Amino acid sequence: MEKYLEYQAKIDEARTEGIAIIEKAEAEKRDTTDEESQKLEELIERKGKLERERNNYVQLKGLQPEIEAMRKEPTKPDPQEANEATGFRSLGEQLMAVVEAGKAGGKIDSRLTQRATGLSEGMPSEGGFLVQTDFVPGLLKETYETGVLANRCDKRVISAKSNSMKINAIDETSRATGSRYGGLQVYWISEAAEKEASKPKIRQIKLELNKLAGRYVATDELLQDVTFLESEVSSWFIDEFGFMIDDVIINGTGVGQPLGIMNSGCLVTVSKEAGQPATTILTENIIKMWARMWAKSRKNAVWFINQDIEPQLYTMSLAVGTGGIPVYMPANGLSDSPYAKLMGRPVIPIEQCQTLGTTGDIILADLSKYVLADKGGIQTASSIHVRFIYDETTFRFVYRIDGQPRWASARTPYKGSNTLSPFVVLETRS
């Protein structure tokens, strides 16, 4: 049997390498290159050759009865068999079932009902299993709560039978009469006068799912403790996925990941003051950023900052006669808001903002104008082969998500010339 398992490990290795090539091309939204296609053909040929050699070995050794028995029976007793009709009692219990299903001859628990496709669906280790439905809301809820930005966005769920979503949005760049809502117009008219027709201009926001994936390695010793496994995996998944989702909301390129605020067409960048020293923030900067925030978004707007700029905020003041009043209002004890305030709006430090002096070190944003869509589910797969010699099992988590601002561009107001936006930043001061 040792030789059989050796063949199987090599087959799985070829398959895993092939899947990685395909997933890379999918993530980059392109076809495979000639070099990648040639590599895939080589892997498929190698996989086929290994399978033929394995089958010949099994036949010559007369191992068919032993292999069949191994496939039908679990390699170790399944303590949860009696509970299969009721589902898994915890995420840790499900992960243990995923590990068992990925082993050669391991039993596939009937509660693991859905698998992802790979180069083949012949073995459970080639695909993955969706995290049980009642665990998903809890994991996602904590993921969004661990992050700072995602739970403030306009969240949507893409239906189970689709990989994308189209949302209608007003195509508006100016608030001048005749341009509002992209051309919708109403008129003051006399009695019996003809009513002129007009209509709004609509554009479509298309959200196409991108993969956010992570890997977790558990030792054989950890796999003996279901409760500890669950706490370890949940903590890692929640913290890291929450951080990465927040990061793309700010910095996402829109290529293989959501489009972030900093790379969007509607971002307004306020100019620094003439002669302003490097790596500074002045009261005038704050006032001008606030003036460029879309008026209807001010009630939802929040200041996101890099902590490097906090010393600058504490020294800002507004001159009044021969004295001045502070501009930055730090949180006032336990009875006050947990956040300091600028212009009456919360100031929240986040790691995803740029360092002091760089555009993006302070961001004024109304995230209700940012659409975030997901498939509503998390997928996990496991492999005993990746870290086999270290007595470790690897878990892979995949979450499919996309997002972008609702606005395509900043808007010129009805009266005035400075463009306005729900997303405002300050020019680099270096």
C-alpha positions in Angstrom: 0.0 0.0 0.0 2.9 2.4 0.6 3.7 2.4 -3.2 0.0 3.0 -4.0 0.0 6.0 -1.6 3.2 7.3 -3.2 1.6 7.2 -6.6 -1.5 8.9 -5.3 0.6 11.7 -3.7 2.3 12.4 -7.0 -1.0 12.5 -8.8 -2.3 15.0 -6.3 0.8 17.1 -6.7 0.4 17.3 -10.4 -3.3 18.2 -10.0 -2.6 20.9 -7.4 0.0 22.5 -9.7 -2.4 22.5 -12.6 -5.2 24.1 -10.5 -2.8 26.8 -9.3 -2.1 27.8 -13.0 -5.8 27.9 -13.9 -6.7 29.9 -10.7 -4.0 32.4 -11.4 -5.3 33.0 -14.9 -8.9 33.3 -13.6 -7.8 35.8 -10.8 -6.2 37.9 -13.5 -9.2 37.6 -15.8 -7.3 36.3 -18.7 -6.8 33.1 -20.8 -3.8 31.0 -20.0 -0.6 31.9 -21.8 1.0 29.6 -24.4 3.6 28.7 -21.7 0.9 28.0 -19.1 -1.1 25.9 -21.6 1.9 23.8 -22.5 2.6 23.3 -18.7 -1.0 22.2 -18.2 -0.7 19.7 -21.0 2.4 18.3 -19.5 0.8 18.1 -16.0 -2.3 16.3 -17.5 0.0 13.9 -19.4 2.0 13.3 -16.2 -1.1 12.8 -14.2 -2.5 10.3 -16.8 0.8 8.4 -16.8 0.9 8.2 -13.0 -2.7 7.0 -12.9 -1.9 4.2 -15.4 1.2 3.2 -13.5 -0.8 3.2 -10.3 -3.6 1.1 -11.8 -1.1 -1.4 -13.3 0.6 -1.7 -9.9 -2.7 -2.3 -8.1 -3.7 -4.9 -10.7 -0.4 -6.8 -10.7 -0.2 -6.8 -6.9 -3.9 -7.9 -6.6 -4.7 -5.0 -4.4 -8.1 -4.2 -5.7 -10.0 -5.8 -2.8 -7.9 -3.9 -0.3 -8.3 -0.6 -2.2 -12.1 -1.1 -2.4 -12.3 -1.8 1.3 -10.3 1.3 2.1 -12.6 3.4 0.0 -15.7 2.1 1.5 -14.6 2.3 5.1 -13.2 5.3 7.1 -9.6 5.0 8.1 -10.8 5.7 11.6 -14.2 5.7 13.3 -16.4 8.7 12.6 -17.7 9.9 16.0 -20.2 12.2 14.4 -21.9 9.7 12.1 -25.0 9.7 14.3 -25.3 13.5 13.9 -25.0 13.7 10.1 -28.7 14.4 9.6 -28.5 17.5 11.9 -25.3 19.1 10.5 -22.0 19.9 12.2 -22.1 21.2 15.7 -19.1 23.6 15.2 -16.7 24.9 12.6 -13.9 22.9 14.2 -15.9 19.7 13.8 -16.5 20.4 10.1 -12.8 21.1 9.5 -12.0 17.7 11.0 -14.4 16.2 8.6 -12.7 18.0 5.7 -9.4 16.6 6.8 -10.8 13.1 6.9 -12.4 13.5 3.5 -9.0 14.6 2.0 -7.2 11.4 3.1 -6.7 8.5 0.8 -9.5 6.1 1.6 -11.0 8.6 4.1 -14.8 8.8 4.4 -16.7 11.8 3.0 -19.1 12.9 5.6 -22.6 13.3 4.1 -22.8 16.7 5.7 -20.1 17.9 3.3 -22.6 18.3 0.5 -21.0 20.7 -1.9 -17.6 20.6 -3.5 -15.7 23.0 -5.7 -14.4 21.7 -9.1 -10.8 21.3 -9.9 -9.0 19.4 -12.7 -11.1 16.5 -11.7 -13.8 15.7 -9.1 -12.8 12.1 -8.6 -11.2 12.7 -5.2 -12.3 15.0 -2.4 -8.8 16.4 -1.9 -9.0 17.9 -5.4 -11.8 20.3 -4.5 -13.2 22.0 -1.4 -16.2 22.1 0.8 -18.4 25.1 1.5 -18.4 26.1 5.2 -21.8 25.0 6.6 -24.5 27.6 6.0 -25.2 28.4 9.6 -21.5 29.1 10.3 -21.2 31.5 7.4 -23.2 34.4 8.8 -21.2 34.3 12.1 -17.8 34.2 10.4 -18.7 37.0 7.9 -20.3 39.1 10.7 -17.2 38.9 12.8 -15.0 39.5 9.7 -16.8 42.7 9.0 -16.9 43.8 12.6 -13.1 43.2 13.0 -12.5 45.5 10.1 -13.4 49.2 10.3 -14.6 50.0 6.8 -16.5 47.1 5.4 -19.5 47.3 7.8 -20.0 50.9 6.7 -20.4 50.1 3.0 -23.5 49.4 1.0 -23.4 45.5 1.1 -25.1 43.4 -1.5 -25.3 39.6 -2.0 -24.9 38.1 -5.5 -27.4 35.2 -6.1 -26.3 31.6 -6.0 -26.7 31.1 -9.8 -24.6 34.1 -10.8 -21.0 35.3 -10.5 -21.7 39.0 -11.1 -24.2 41.7 -10.4 -25.3 44.8 -12.3 -26.6 47.8 -10.3 -28.2 50.8 -12.0 -26.7 54.2 -11.0 -27.4 57.8 -12.2 -24.8 59.0 -14.7 -24.4 62.5 -13.4 -21.3 64.7 -13.6 -23.0 68.1 -13.0 -25.8 69.5 -10.9 -26.6 72.3 -13.4 -30.2 72.5 -14.6 -30.6 70.0 -17.5 -27.7 67.9 -16.2 -29.1 66.7 -12.9 -29.7 62.9 -12.9 -28.0 62.8 -16.3 -30.6 64.9 -18.0 -33.9 64.7 -16.1 -35.6 68.0 -16.0 -38.8 69.6 -14.8 -40.3 72.9 -15.8 -42.5 75.8 -14.5 -45.3 76.0 -17.2 -48.4 78.0 -17.9 -51.9 76.6 -18.0 -52.4 74.4 -21.0 -48.8 74.7 -22.0 -47.0 71.8 -23.6 -44.9 69.7 -21.2 -41.4 69.0 -22.6 -40.1 65.4 -22.2 -36.8 64.5 -20.5 -35.3 61.4 -19.0 -32.5 60.5 -16.6 -29.3 58.9 -17.9 -28.5 55.6 -16.3 -25.2 53.8 -16.1 -24.6 50.3 -14.9 -22.1 49.3 -12.2 -20.9 45.7 -12.8 -19.5 43.8 -9.9 -17.7 40.6 -10.8 -16.5 38.3 -8.1 -12.8 38.2 -7.2 -11.2 35.6 -5.0 -9.7 36.5 -1.6 -7.9 33.4 -0.4 -5.9 32.5 2.6 -4.0 29.4 3.9 -3.8 28.0 7.5 -1.5 25.2 8.6 -2.5 23.0 11.5 -0.2 20.4 13.2 -1.4 16.9 13.8 -1.4 17.6 17.5 -3.8 20.6 17.0 -6.1 18.4 14.9 -6.7 16.3 18.0 -8.5 19.2 19.7 -11.6 20.3 17.8 -12.3 23.3 20.1 -8.8 24.7 19.9 -8.7 24.2 16.1 -12.0 26.2 15.7 -10.7 29.0 17.8 -7.4 29.1 16.0 -8.8 29.1 12.5 -11.7 31.5 13.3 -9.3 34.0 14.9 -6.9 33.9 12.0 -9.6 34.0 9.3 -11.6 36.8 10.9 -8.6 39.1 11.6 -6.8 38.7 8.3 -9.8 38.6 5.9 -11.2 41.7 7.7 -7.9 43.6 7.3 -7.6 42.7 3.6 -11.2 43.7 2.8 -10.7 47.1 4.4 -7.4 47.5 2.5 -9.0 47.0 -0.9 -11.8 49.4 -0.1 -9.1 52.1 0.3 -6.3 50.9 -2.0 -7.8 48.3 -4.3 -6.6 48.5 -8.0 -9.8 47.1 -9.5 -7.7 44.4 -11.3 -8.4 41.0 -9.8 -9.7 42.8 -6.7 -12.3 45.5 -5.8 -11.7 49.1 -6.9 -10.6 51.2 -3.9 -11.4 54.8 -3.1 -7.8 56.0 -3.9 -8.0 54.6 -7.4 -11.5 55.7 -8.3 -12.6 58.3 -10.8 -14.7 60.2 -8.3 -11.9 60.9 -5.8 -11.4 64.7 -5.1 -7.9 65.7 -4.2 -7.6 69.0 -2.3 -4.5 71.1 -3.1 -2.0 71.9 -0.3 -1.5 75.5 0.8 1.0 77.7 -0.9 4.3 77.3 0.9 3.0 74.6 3.2 5.9 72.7 4.9 6.4 69.1 4.1 4.7 66.4 6.3 2.2 68.8 7.8 -1.6 69.2 8.1 -3.0 72.6 8.5 -6.4 73.9 9.6 -6.9 75.3 6.1 -6.5 71.7 4.7 -9.3 70.4 6.9 -11.7 73.3 6.1 -11.1 72.9 2.3 -11.5 69.1 2.5 -14.8 69.6 4.3 -15.9 72.1 1.7 -15.4 69.5 -1.1 -17.5 66.8 0.6 -20.8 66.3 -1.1 -23.3 68.0 1.2 -25.7 65.1 1.4 -22.9 62.8 2.4 -21.7 64.9 5.3 -24.0 63.2 7.8 -22.4 59.8 7.0 -18.8 61.1 6.4 -15.9 59.8 8.6 -12.3 60.9 8.7 -9.9 58.0 8.3 -6.3 58.7 9.2 -2.9 57.2 9.6 -1.8 57.5 13.3 1.3 59.3 12.1 -0.8 62.4 11.6 -2.3 62.6 15.1 0.4 65.0 16.5 -0.5 67.4 13.7 -4.1 67.3 14.6 -3.5 68.1 18.3 -1.7 71.4 17.4 -4.3 72.7 14.9 -6.3 75.7 15.9 -8.6 78.3 14.3 -7.4 81.9 14.8 -9.9 84.2 16.6 -8.7 87.7 17.3 -5.4 87.4 19.2 -6.1 83.8 20.3 -7.6 80.7 18.8 -9.8 77.7 19.4 -8.9 74.1 18.9 -10.1 72.4 15.7 -9.5 68.8 16.7 -11.8 67.5 19.5 -10.4 64.4 21.2 -12.8 62.0 22.8 -13.9 63.3 26.2 -13.7 60.4 28.6 -15.9 57.3 28.8 -19.2 59.3 28.5 -18.3 60.7 25.1 -18.0 59.1 21.7 -15.1 56.6 21.4 -13.7 58.6 18.5 -12.2 62.1 18.4 -13.9 64.5 16.0 -13.2 67.0 13.2 -16.0 69.2 11.9 -18.3 67.1 14.1 -17.5 63.9 12.4 -15.5 60.9 13.8 -11.8 60.5 13.3 -10.8 56.9 13.0 -7.2 55.7 12.8 -6.6 52.8 10.4 -3.5 51.1 9.1 -4.6 51.2 5.5 -4.1 55.0 5.2 -0.8 56.3 3.9 1.9 57.8 6.2 2.0 61.6 7.0 2.7 63.8 4.0 1.4 61.3 1.4 -2.0 61.5 -0.4 -4.2 59.2 1.5 -2.8 60.0 5.0 -6.2 61.6 5.8 -9.4 60.6 4.0 -12.9 62.1 4.3 -15.3 59.4 3.1 -19.0 58.5 3.0 -18.8 54.7 2.7 -22.5 54.3 2.1 -21.6 55.4 -1.4 -19.3 52.3 -1.8 -21.0 49.1 -3.0 -19.6 45.8 -1.7 -20.9 42.6 -3.1 -20.2 39.0 -2.2 -21.4 35.5 -3.0 -22.5 35.1 0.6 -20.4 32.0 1.3 -16.9 30.9 2.3 -15.2 27.8 0.8 -12.6 25.7 2.5 -10.4 22.9 1.3 -7.7 20.9 3.0 -4.6 18.9 1.9 -2.4 16.5 3.9 0.2 16.5 1.1 1.4 20.2 1.1 3.1 19.9 4.5 3.1 16.1 4.8 6.7 15.6 6.0 6.0 18.1 8.8 2.9 16.3 10.1 0.8 19.2 9.2 -2.5 19.7 7.3 -3.1 22.8 5.2 -6.5 24.5 5.1 -7.4 26.9 2.3 -10.2 29.5 2.6 -11.7 31.3 -0.3 -14.1 34.3 -0.2 -15.5 35.8 -3.4 -16.1 39.5 -3.3 -16.1 42.7 -5.4 -16.7 46.4 -4.8 -16.4 50.0 -6.1 -17.7 53.5 -5.5 -21.2 54.3 -6.8 -20.0 57.5 -8.4 -18.0 57.4 -11.6 -16.7 60.9 -11.3 -16.9 64.0 -9.0 -19.8 66.4 -9.6 -19.9 70.1 -10.4 -22.5 71.7 -8.1 -25.6 73.7 -9.2 -23.9 76.9 -8.1 -20.2 77.0 -7.9 -17.2 75.6 -9.8 -15.4 73.3 -7.3 -16.3 69.6 -7.9 -17.7 67.7 -5.0 -17.5 64.0 -4.0 -18.2 61.5 -1.2 -14.5 60.8 -1.1 -12.0 63.5 -0.5 -8.2 63.4 0.2 -5.3 65.9 0.6 -2.5 66.5 -1.9 0.9 65.1 -1.1 3.1 67.4 1.1 6.7 66.2 0.7 
